[in-house]
Amino acid sequence: MSGDYAALAPYYDLLGLSAFVENMMPRVLAHAQSNDWLGRRILVVGCGTGGGVGWLANRGYNVTGVDNSRQMLDVAQENIDSTGLSLRWREADLRTLERSGSTDLVIGIDVINDLASLRDVEQTFRSIHKLLDDDKMLVFDLHTIEGLAQRAAGGTRVILEDDQQMFFATHQFDYERQTNPRRYILFEKYGDTWKRQEACLTLRGFPVQSIVALLGRCGFSVPALVNLNFEPFDPADSRAPRVLVYAQKRTSGDTA
């Protein structure tokens, strides 16, 4: 995973970076159920500071949050009171996850574009494939290349300002590498002085067709590919800044 998540962890929620997953989690799960998903055991990969994880756990699901940043997981554990909940946390690389019991659903929001290459994406899909029981689902979102270029149009902007803190975000788009580097400049006041920090997150664009093809190679079918309004998305002629992919692990021996 790319990016300075250790530096951003204490500010991640304050800057609104977990808002998307929190807002989408109920809708993502409802759409999975409308596509005949049933189950109780959910793995949230790239869970970060726990956005959406508490919502699932508080509804009786057996949830495991996985992230490769210890600092992000520390914040998640501070954010969510797990008393009485079936909730666990794991620090792990998504490309090399080990199976531990059965898993009915894997959810990865704000994850795939963090990966540095299609090879990393394929390793992640193969790793998740081993975790899932047959016919169970992987659900994730994907910024399209067009969407990442649109995000970069905002340039530099202030995302938070008060008497003690100022946070700036700078978006760019590298057309040659098809990446969207996001640089955060963080100022915090200590007495009469200001402390300055910087952190960078880099999102990489992948063609939707390539992602769907990789899923097929890794043993998944794709029963639903939709935009954020849950309308069907056709990679050949649809346009959207971001899509949701519902992938189902094929039954053992099914090569269709």
N, C-alpha and C positions, 0 to 999 in steps of 0.2 A: 504494500500500500504506500502511496506517495503522500507527502505532506507533513507539516510540523504539528501533528496532533498533540504531542506532549505539551508544546507551548500554548496551544489554543484551548486545551481541555478546561482550564478554570473559567474561560470566557465563552465557551461554545454555546451554551444555552442563552446566556445574556445577549449574544450577538444574533440570536434567532436562527442559528444554524441547525437546530434540531426540530424546528417548527414543521418542516415539510413532512417528516416521517410521523410526527405526532398527529398531524391532521389526516394523513393518508391511511394510517394503520386500520382504523375501523372500516374504511371503504375497501381497502385491499382484501381484508378478511371476508367481508360480505360478498365480494365478487368471486373469491375462491369458492365459497359455499354455493354460490349460484352456478358454478361449474362443477358441482357434485363432489367437492372436497368435504371429507369428514375426518375428524381426528381430534386429539387433545394435546399431542406432543409437538411443540413448535420450537424451532431453532431460529433465532434472529441473528443473522451474521452481519458484521460491521455495525454492531448495536450502538457504538459510541457511548454517549452519556445516558443511554437508556430510553431515548424517545420512543414511545409506543410500547415498550416492553412492559411497563407497569400496567398499561391498559389491558394487555392480554392476560397478564398474571392475575389481575383483579377480576377477571371473568372466568376464572377456574381452569385456564389452560396451564399445562405443565411447560414452562418456558425456560429456555437457556439462552442467555445473551452472550455472544462471542465477539471479541474484538482483539486486534493485535496490539493495541495501545493500552498499557497498564494504567496510564494516567486517565484515559477516558473511562476505563472500567471503574477506577476509584471514584470518579465523579458520579457514575451511574449508581454505584452502591450507596453513595451519600444521598442521591436523589430519591431513591425508592426504598421504602420500608418493606422488607420482604417477610415480615412476621406473618405467619399463617399462610404464606403463598408458596406455590410450587415454582420457585424461581432460583436459578443458579447462574453463575457467571464463569466464563472460561476465557483465558488469554491464549490466543492461538492464531496462526497464520491460516487464512481461509484456503490457501492452495494445498495445505497438507493436513486438513482436519481428519481426525481419527473417529471412527464410529464408536459410540458409547450408548448402547441401547437402541430402541426404535425411534424413528423420527417420522412424523406425519406431514410436516410442512416446514420448509425453509423460506424465510423472508429476508431479502436483502435490499434495503432502500438506501440510496446514496452510497452505493458500494461499487458497482461494476465500472463506472467511469474513473474510479480511483486506481484501477489496475493499470499497469504500465504498458501492457502489450496484449495482443490476442492470445499469445502463448500463456500468459498469466490467467486470462479469462478461461481458456480451455482447462488449465490445471484446476481452477476453482470449480468449474462445472463438474469435472471428473471427481473431485473431492466430495462435492455435495451429493453427486449421484450415489456414492458409496454409503452415505449417511441415510438416505431415504429408503423407506420400504417401497415395494412395487406399487405403481399407480398413484403414489403420493406426489405432492407438488413442490416446486421451487417457484417463488414469485419474486421478481425484482423490477426495478425501474431502470431506465436508460435515457440519459441526455442524448439526443441526436446530435450529429455534427452541426447541423443547421442551428439547433438550439444553443449549443455552446458558443457559436459565433454571435448569436443574438445577445447572449449574456454579457459578452465582452464589450458590447456597444455602450454600456453604462459608464465606462472609464473609471475615474476615481470618484468616490463619494464618501461622505460621512455617514456611518451607520449607527453611531451612538455618540452622544456628547452630553456631559454634565459637568459639574464643578470639579469632579475628581477624575474623570476619565474622558478620553477621546479616542474613538476607533475609526480608522479609515480602511476602505477596501478598494483595491485596484484590480480591475478585470482586463485581461488581454486575450487575444486569440492568435495563436501561431498557426497560420494556414499550412505551412510546410509540414509541421509535426501533428497538426490537427489536435492541439492541446489548448486548454483554457487555464493558464496560471492565474491564481487568485492570491494576491499579496495583501496581507492584513498588517497594518501599522497600529500598534497599541500604545497609548500614552496613559500612564497613571500618575496621579499626583501624590507625592510623599513629602509632607511639610511644604517647603517653598520650592521644591524641585519636582521635575517631571521625569519619570522613568520611561524609556522607549524600548519596545520590543517589536520584532517583526516575525511573521510566520507566513508560510506559503502553502497553499493546497493546489495541486495540479490535477485537473480533470482531462482525461483523454477521450477523444471522440472515436467511436467505432461504427461502421455501417450496420444498420439494423439487420440487413440481409446476412451479413457475416456472423452476427450473434446467433441468429436463428439457425444457420447452417452448423455452427459449432454445437449448439444444443442437440441437433440431430445426430451429429458424430459422437456425442457423449452419452447417447442413450435416452434422450428426452423427445417427446412430442410437444407441440405448442398448440394447445387447445384454444388459447386466447391471446391476442396481441391487440392492445387498446391504447388510446390516448388517455389523458388524465380525466376526461369526461366519461371514460369507459365506453367510448365508441370504437368500433373496429378500425384498426390501422393496417393498411396495406403498404408494405415497404416499397412496392413498385410505383405507387402514385399518390400516396398520402403524405401530408406534411404535418409535423407536430414538433414542438421543441423538446418533448419528453414523452416516453411511452412506458407502458407497463407490460411485462412479459409473464405469462402464466405457462410454465413448463411442467409436464407430467412425466415422471419416470416410467418408462415402458416396462411392461411385465417381462421378467427374465425369459429369454428365448425369442421375444418379439423383436424382429429387425425391421419392421415396417417404418 
